[in-house]
């Protein structure tokens, strides 16, 4: 089978990034001057940090890594001011400090928060967004690029889990709530990014020449995980149908790939005992792609192209196996209903990164300089 690292090989399949949430400049909830916030010893650093964050979103060319650094700095400021936040607000003579975010798109909604817990939940979600954007932009034709993408996706899953535990459902309440920050949506997105992280692991396993049987198990698990993504998204509000179609297409692809690799393992025995089951598995792989044909024509080009190549390889192996069986082995071919489900992995290979490991507590740094250094 074609390795994604061979010279001239096609680009890896498309991965999804989460919907962007854009921060807006802070304001006084009483619509009065915000000078008092800027001058306050505790609120001043938070205000300046958020202003840098807003600037990074205003410039569309800002790299996800730079936005990620500024979001981390902003979260550190939120944590630092939290114990003294109410007292700082009281010193300014105002009742609240309003922190606003906006959904992406022409008909975007704006939501204003006064609770630091809600604000932290949305900021964590925004950080997960930037991690998925960074992963989607990695060049996965090289092993190091795949590893970086996988790590970023595991970090994104950790941020989503932390956002949900921080109070995502409370942050999403109200008629003018931001989309996708409810607990149900974040659970669906967590399953999605972990499925994509395992897809990276599969790409590494194939490129590293791991045994066919192991690659088949990883492919089957990726397909099962994308099936779970569909289930979660079907019950979560505000989900774009295109994401569910993408998950359906990926699930079909990886089930087909698992069938192909399992059939190769059976045929490599060379004694004819596994030929009948190999033929049945290959037919099952074709059927998997046929069932999702509608979805496969709606997804991004790299996914369609990869599916065409996979189907051609399955059909080529199926024709060869049927020819050998007719000429040499005469083995009985079991029905699809008689086949046991292919096994997945006994335990998860990818997990959400603990947020404590990726948001270390420490003194504030010059986020502007840090971002520029990382981008270069």
VEXDREN-2710 file (C-alpha; in Angstrom, 1 decimal):
% VEXDREN-2710
k/r/px/py/pz
1/UNK/0.0/0.0/0.0
2/UNK/1.2/3.5/-0.8
3/UNK/3.0/5.3/2.1
4/UNK/2.2/9.0/2.5
5/UNK/6.0/9.6/2.8
6/UNK/7.0/8.3/-0.7
7/UNK/8.3/11.0/-3.0
8/UNK/5.4/12.3/-5.1
9/UNK/2.7/10.7/-2.9
10/UNK/-0.6/12.4/-2.6
11/UNK/-1.3/14.8/0.3
12/UNK/-2.8/13.2/3.5
13/UNK/-6.5/13.5/4.0
14/UNK/-8.1/16.7/5.2
15/UNK/-8.6/17.2/9.0
16/UNK/-11.2/19.5/10.5
17/UNK/-10.5/22.5/12.8
18/UNK/-13.0/23.8/15.3
19/UNK/-15.1/26.9/14.7
20/UNK/-13.3/30.1/15.6
21/UNK/-14.4/32.3/18.5
22/UNK/-13.2/35.9/18.2
23/UNK/-12.4/38.0/21.4
24/UNK/-13.6/41.6/21.5
25/UNK/-12.2/44.5/23.4
26/UNK/-13.3/44.7/27.1
27/UNK/-15.9/47.2/28.1
28/UNK/-17.7/48.6/31.1
29/UNK/-21.1/47.0/31.5
30/UNK/-22.4/50.4/32.5
31/UNK/-21.2/51.7/29.1
32/UNK/-19.0/54.3/30.9
33/UNK/-15.3/55.0/30.5
34/UNK/-13.0/52.0/31.0
35/UNK/-10.0/54.1/32.1
36/UNK/-10.5/53.0/35.7
37/UNK/-10.0/49.3/34.7
38/UNK/-6.8/50.2/32.8
39/UNK/-5.3/52.0/35.7
40/UNK/-6.1/49.4/38.4
41/UNK/-3.1/47.5/39.6
42/UNK/-4.9/44.1/39.2
43/UNK/-7.1/44.7/36.2
44/UNK/-4.6/46.7/34.2
45/UNK/-2.4/43.7/33.1
46/UNK/-5.5/41.7/32.3
47/UNK/-6.9/44.5/30.1
48/UNK/-3.6/45.0/28.3
49/UNK/-3.2/41.2/27.7
50/UNK/-6.7/41.0/26.3
51/UNK/-6.0/44.0/24.0
52/UNK/-3.0/42.1/22.6
53/UNK/-5.2/39.1/22.1
54/UNK/-7.8/41.1/20.2
55/UNK/-5.1/42.5/18.0
56/UNK/-3.9/39.0/17.1
57/UNK/-7.4/38.1/15.9
58/UNK/-7.8/41.4/14.0
59/UNK/-4.9/40.4/11.8
60/UNK/-6.1/37.5/9.7
61/UNK/-2.5/36.6/8.9
62/UNK/-1.6/35.9/12.5
63/UNK/-0.4/32.3/12.9
64/UNK/-2.3/29.9/15.2
65/UNK/0.9/29.5/17.2
66/UNK/0.9/33.2/18.0
67/UNK/-2.7/33.3/18.9
68/UNK/-2.2/30.2/21.1
69/UNK/0.7/32.0/23.0
70/UNK/-1.5/35.0/23.6
71/UNK/-4.4/32.9/24.8
72/UNK/-2.1/31.1/27.2
73/UNK/-0.9/34.5/28.5
74/UNK/-4.5/35.7/28.9
75/UNK/-5.5/32.6/30.8
76/UNK/-2.5/33.0/33.1
77/UNK/-3.7/36.6/33.8
78/UNK/-7.2/35.4/34.4
79/UNK/-5.9/32.9/37.0
80/UNK/-3.6/35.5/38.6
81/UNK/-6.4/38.1/39.1
82/UNK/-9.2/35.7/40.1
83/UNK/-8.6/35.8/43.9
84/UNK/-8.7/39.7/43.8
85/UNK/-11.1/40.2/40.9
86/UNK/-14.2/41.3/42.9
87/UNK/-12.1/43.6/45.1
88/UNK/-10.5/45.1/42.0
89/UNK/-13.9/45.8/40.4
90/UNK/-15.1/47.4/43.6
91/UNK/-12.1/49.8/43.6
92/UNK/-12.9/51.0/40.1
93/UNK/-16.4/52.1/41.2
94/UNK/-18.0/49.8/38.5
95/UNK/-20.2/46.8/39.1
96/UNK/-18.9/44.6/36.4
97/UNK/-16.2/44.2/33.7
98/UNK/-17.7/42.8/30.5
99/UNK/-15.7/40.4/28.4
100/UNK/-17.1/39.7/24.9
101/UNK/-16.6/37.0/22.2
102/UNK/-18.2/36.7/18.8
103/UNK/-18.9/33.6/16.6
104/UNK/-17.4/33.4/13.2
105/UNK/-19.5/34.0/10.1
106/UNK/-21.7/36.7/8.6
107/UNK/-24.5/36.2/11.1
108/UNK/-22.3/35.8/14.1
109/UNK/-23.6/36.2/17.6
110/UNK/-21.9/38.1/20.4
111/UNK/-21.9/37.0/24.0
112/UNK/-20.7/39.1/27.0
113/UNK/-19.5/37.5/30.2
114/UNK/-18.9/39.0/33.6
115/UNK/-18.0/35.7/35.4
116/UNK/-14.4/34.7/35.3
117/UNK/-15.4/31.1/35.3
118/UNK/-17.4/31.5/32.1
119/UNK/-14.7/33.6/30.5
120/UNK/-12.1/31.0/31.3
121/UNK/-14.3/28.3/29.7
122/UNK/-14.6/30.2/26.5
123/UNK/-10.9/31.1/26.4
124/UNK/-10.0/27.4/26.9
125/UNK/-12.3/26.6/24.0
126/UNK/-10.6/29.3/21.9
127/UNK/-7.3/27.7/22.7
128/UNK/-8.6/24.3/21.6
129/UNK/-9.6/26.0/18.3
130/UNK/-6.1/27.3/17.7
131/UNK/-4.6/23.9/18.4
132/UNK/-6.8/22.2/15.9
133/UNK/-6.0/24.9/13.3
134/UNK/-2.3/24.4/13.9
135/UNK/-2.8/20.6/13.5
136/UNK/-4.7/21.0/10.3
137/UNK/-2.0/23.2/8.8
138/UNK/0.9/20.8/9.6
139/UNK/2.5/19.1/6.6
140/UNK/1.8/15.4/7.4
141/UNK/3.9/14.1/4.6
142/UNK/6.8/14.0/7.1
143/UNK/6.8/12.0/10.4
144/UNK/7.7/15.1/12.4
145/UNK/4.7/16.9/11.0
146/UNK/2.4/14.0/11.9
147/UNK/3.8/13.9/15.5
148/UNK/3.2/17.7/15.9
149/UNK/-0.3/17.4/14.5
150/UNK/-1.1/14.5/16.9
151/UNK/0.3/16.4/19.9
152/UNK/-1.7/19.5/19.0
153/UNK/-4.9/17.5/18.7
154/UNK/-4.4/15.8/22.1
155/UNK/-3.7/19.2/23.6
156/UNK/-7.0/20.5/22.0
157/UNK/-8.9/17.6/23.5
158/UNK/-7.4/18.5/26.9
159/UNK/-8.5/22.1/26.6
160/UNK/-12.0/21.1/25.5
161/UNK/-12.3/18.8/28.6
162/UNK/-11.1/21.6/30.9
163/UNK/-13.5/24.0/29.3
164/UNK/-16.4/21.7/29.9
165/UNK/-15.5/21.1/33.5
166/UNK/-14.9/24.9/34.0
167/UNK/-18.6/25.5/33.2
168/UNK/-19.2/25.4/29.5
169/UNK/-22.9/24.9/29.9
170/UNK/-23.2/27.9/32.2
171/UNK/-21.1/29.9/29.7
172/UNK/-23.5/29.0/26.9
173/UNK/-26.7/29.9/28.6
174/UNK/-29.0/32.6/27.3
175/UNK/-30.7/33.3/24.0
176/UNK/-27.7/35.1/22.6
177/UNK/-25.2/32.4/23.6
178/UNK/-22.2/31.6/21.5
179/UNK/-22.5/28.5/19.4
180/UNK/-20.7/25.3/20.1
181/UNK/-19.6/26.0/23.7
182/UNK/-22.2/23.8/25.4
183/UNK/-21.1/20.7/27.2
184/UNK/-22.7/18.5/24.5
185/UNK/-20.9/20.3/21.7
186/UNK/-17.5/20.2/23.5
187/UNK/-17.9/16.4/24.1
188/UNK/-18.6/15.9/20.4
189/UNK/-15.6/18.0/19.5
190/UNK/-13.4/16.1/22.0
191/UNK/-14.3/12.8/20.3
192/UNK/-13.6/14.3/16.9
193/UNK/-10.1/15.7/17.7
194/UNK/-9.1/12.4/19.4
195/UNK/-10.3/10.5/16.3
196/UNK/-8.1/12.7/14.2
197/UNK/-5.2/12.2/16.6
198/UNK/-5.5/8.4/16.3
199/UNK/-5.6/9.0/12.5
200/UNK/-2.2/10.6/12.9
201/UNK/-1.0/7.5/14.8
202/UNK/-2.3/5.3/12.0
203/UNK/-0.3/7.4/9.4
204/UNK/2.9/6.9/11.6
205/UNK/2.3/3.2/11.9
206/UNK/2.0/2.8/8.2
207/UNK/5.0/4.9/7.4
208/UNK/7.0/3.1/10.0
209/UNK/6.3/-0.3/8.4
210/UNK/4.4/-1.7/11.4
211/UNK/2.9/-5.1/10.9
212/UNK/-0.2/-5.3/8.7
213/UNK/-2.3/-6.8/11.6
214/UNK/-1.5/-3.9/13.9
215/UNK/-2.2/-1.3/11.2
216/UNK/-5.5/-3.1/10.5
217/UNK/-6.5/-2.8/14.2
218/UNK/-5.6/0.9/14.3
219/UNK/-7.6/1.5/11.1
220/UNK/-10.6/-0.3/12.5
221/UNK/-10.4/1.7/15.7
222/UNK/-10.2/5.0/13.8
223/UNK/-13.3/3.9/11.9
224/UNK/-15.1/3.1/15.1
225/UNK/-14.1/6.4/16.6
226/UNK/-15.5/8.3/13.7
227/UNK/-18.7/6.4/14.1
228/UNK/-18.8/7.7/17.7
229/UNK/-18.2/11.2/16.4
230/UNK/-21.3/10.9/14.2
231/UNK/-23.3/9.7/17.3
232/UNK/-22.2/12.6/19.4
233/UNK/-22.7/15.2/16.7
234/UNK/-26.2/13.9/16.0
235/UNK/-27.3/14.8/19.6
236/UNK/-25.4/18.1/20.0
237/UNK/-26.9/21.4/19.0
238/UNK/-25.5/23.8/16.3
239/UNK/-23.6/21.1/14.5
240/UNK/-22.8/21.8/10.9
241/UNK/-24.0/18.9/8.7
242/UNK/-20.7/19.1/6.8
243/UNK/-18.8/17.8/9.9
244/UNK/-21.1/14.8/10.2
245/UNK/-20.7/14.0/6.5
246/UNK/-16.9/14.3/7.0
247/UNK/-17.1/11.9/10.0
248/UNK/-19.2/9.4/8.0
249/UNK/-16.8/9.5/5.1
250/UNK/-13.7/8.9/7.3
251/UNK/-15.5/6.1/9.1
252/UNK/-16.2/4.3/5.8
253/UNK/-12.7/4.9/4.6
254/UNK/-11.0/3.4/7.6
255/UNK/-13.3/0.4/7.8
256/UNK/-12.5/-0.3/4.2
257/UNK/-8.8/0.1/4.9
258/UNK/-9.0/-2.3/7.9
259/UNK/-10.8/-4.9/5.7
260/UNK/-8.0/-4.6/3.0
261/UNK/-5.2/-5.0/5.5
262/UNK/-6.9/-7.9/7.3
263/UNK/-7.4/-9.6/3.9
264/UNK/-3.7/-9.2/3.1
265/UNK/-2.8/-10.8/6.4
266/UNK/-5.1/-13.8/5.6
267/UNK/-3.7/-14.2/2.1
268/UNK/-0.1/-13.9/3.3
269/UNK/-0.5/-17.3/5.2
270/UNK/-0.1/-18.9/1.7
271/UNK/-1.8/-22.1/2.6
272/UNK/-5.3/-21.2/1.3
273/UNK/-7.0/-21.5/4.6
274/UNK/-7.7/-17.8/4.8
275/UNK/-8.6/-17.1/1.2
276/UNK/-12.3/-17.5/1.6
277/UNK/-12.4/-15.1/4.6
278/UNK/-10.1/-12.7/2.7
279/UNK/-12.5/-12.5/-0.2
280/UNK/-15.3/-11.9/2.2
281/UNK/-13.4/-9.1/4.0
282/UNK/-12.5/-7.5/0.7
283/UNK/-16.2/-7.6/-0.4
284/UNK/-17.0/-6.1/3.0
285/UNK/-14.5/-3.3/2.3
286/UNK/-16.2/-2.4/-1.0
287/UNK/-19.6/-2.5/0.7
288/UNK/-18.4/-0.1/3.4
289/UNK/-17.3/2.4/0.7
290/UNK/-20.6/1.9/-1.2
291/UNK/-22.8/2.6/1.8
292/UNK/-21.1/6.0/2.3
293/UNK/-20.9/6.9/-1.4
294/UNK/-23.2/9.9/-0.9
295/UNK/-21.0/11.3/1.9
296/UNK/-17.8/10.6/0.1
297/UNK/-18.8/12.8/-2.8
298/UNK/-19.5/15.7/-0.5
299/UNK/-16.2/15.8/1.4
300/UNK/-12.9/17.6/0.7
301/UNK/-10.9/16.6/-2.4
302/UNK/-8.1/14.8/-0.5
303/UNK/-10.6/12.5/1.2
304/UNK/-12.3/11.7/-2.1
305/UNK/-9.0/11.1/-3.8
306/UNK/-7.7/8.8/-1.0
307/UNK/-11.0/6.9/-1.1
308/UNK/-10.7/6.3/-4.9
309/UNK/-7.2/5.0/-4.5
310/UNK/-8.3/2.7/-1.6
311/UNK/-11.3/1.4/-3.6
312/UNK/-9.1/0.6/-6.6
313/UNK/-6.6/-1.3/-4.4
314/UNK/-9.4/-3.3/-2.7
315/UNK/-11.0/-4.2/-6.1
316/UNK/-7.6/-5.2/-7.5
317/UNK/-6.9/-7.5/-4.5
318/UNK/-10.4/-8.9/-4.6
319/UNK/-10.1/-9.8/-8.3
320/UNK/-6.7/-11.5/-7.6
321/UNK/-8.1/-13.4/-4.6
322/UNK/-11.2/-14.6/-6.4
323/UNK/-9.0/-15.7/-9.4
324/UNK/-6.7/-17.7/-7.1
325/UNK/-9.6/-19.3/-5.3
326/UNK/-11.2/-20.4/-8.6
327/UNK/-8.0/-21.8/-9.9
328/UNK/-6.3/-23.2/-6.8
329/UNK/-8.0/-23.2/-3.5
330/UNK/-11.7/-23.7/-4.0
331/UNK/-12.3/-22.3/-0.5
332/UNK/-15.8/-21.5/0.7
333/UNK/-16.5/-17.8/0.9
334/UNK/-18.5/-16.9/4.1
335/UNK/-21.3/-14.4/3.9
336/UNK/-20.9/-10.9/5.3
337/UNK/-23.3/-11.8/8.2
338/UNK/-21.1/-14.7/9.2
339/UNK/-18.0/-12.5/9.7
340/UNK/-17.0/-11.4/13.1
341/UNK/-16.4/-7.7/13.6
342/UNK/-12.8/-6.8/13.1
343/UNK/-11.1/-6.0/16.4
344/UNK/-10.0/-2.6/17.4
345/UNK/-7.4/-1.6/19.9
346/UNK/-7.5/-3.1/23.4
347/UNK/-6.8/0.3/25.0
348/UNK/-6.6/4.0/23.8
349/UNK/-3.4/5.1/22.1
350/UNK/-4.3/8.8/22.3
351/UNK/-5.8/10.7/25.3
352/UNK/-6.5/14.3/26.1
353/UNK/-3.5/16.1/27.5
354/UNK/-3.9/17.1/31.1
355/UNK/-4.4/20.9/31.1
356/UNK/-1.9/21.3/33.9
357/UNK/0.9/20.0/31.7
358/UNK/0.1/22.5/28.9
359/UNK/-0.8/25.6/30.9
360/UNK/2.0/25.8/33.5
361/UNK/1.6/28.4/36.1
362/UNK/4.4/31.0/36.2
363/UNK/5.4/34.6/35.8
364/UNK/4.0/36.5/32.9
365/UNK/6.3/36.9/29.8
366/UNK/6.3/39.4/27.0
367/UNK/3.7/37.6/24.9
368/UNK/4.3/39.8/21.9
369/UNK/8.0/38.9/21.7
370/UNK/7.2/35.2/22.5
371/UNK/4.7/34.9/19.8
372/UNK/7.0/36.5/17.2
373/UNK/9.9/34.3/18.2
374/UNK/7.7/31.1/17.9
375/UNK/6.2/32.2/14.5
376/UNK/9.7/32.7/13.1
END
